[in-house]
Amino acid sequence: MTTVMELALECPRCGGAFVTNAVMSCGNAGQDTDFRPHYWGTNPLPHFLHRCPLCRFVGSQEDFELHEGSTEGLPVDEAGPGAGRYADAAGLAEREGESLKTVADLYLRAGWCARVAGDEEAEQRNMGRAAAAFSRALEIGEVRQSDAAVITYLVAELHRRCGRFGDATAWFEQAASVPADEERAHWLPALLERQRRLAEEEDDGDAEIPDQDQ
Ligand SMILES: [Zn+2]
C-alpha cells in the first residue's frame, strides 16, 4: 500500500519553505503494456515530485533542502493527479540539457498519472512527447545497448496508444530486429508480437502485460 508522510522543504530557487508529502512506502503487482506499475492503493507517483507553491519550481526530494523548525503557517504543496508536475519537470529537464532519456521518462510518468486520473487528453499529449524524446534518445545513441530493444518496443507501444498505427507498426518491426538482453528475451518478443498485431488491427486500447510474459 502507498503511504506518505508530511515533511517541510526549502526551495533551491526562491528560498521559501513549504509543506509537502513524500512517499514512505509503496508496492505494485503487474503493469500496463507501457510498463506503468499497478500500485497497491493510491498512485504514489505524484508524491515523488514536489512543487514549490511560491515559485512553482518542481523537483525530487534531493533537489530541496529539509526545512528545520516550525511548519506553522507554511504554504502547502497539493500534489493533485501529478500529470502537470511531471510534464513541468520534463520541460525543466529539457531546458537544463538533461538527457533525453530523463526527459522521456518524466513525460512517460506524466502520461501514467493522467491515465490514473482518467484524463485521456493529457495522457495522449504526454505519451506523444515521451515517444518523441525516447526516439531521439535512440537516434543519438543515448540508450544503452542492453535497453535498446525494450525502449524501441516502448516507442512503438506509445504510438499505438496514441492511435498512430502506421508509426506504431514501423517501430514494432524495428523493435523485433533489435536483440533483447538475456532477461527480457524471455518475454519481450511475445509481448511485442501481441502489441504489433493490435496496431495492425488499429486497436489503441489500454492493456496489461499478461503474467506469463514477464
Ligand atoms: Zn520556490
Residues whose N, C-alpha, C, O or C-beta is under 5 A from the ligand:
A	BS01	ZN	C11 R13 C14 G15 G16 C52 L54 C55 R56 F57
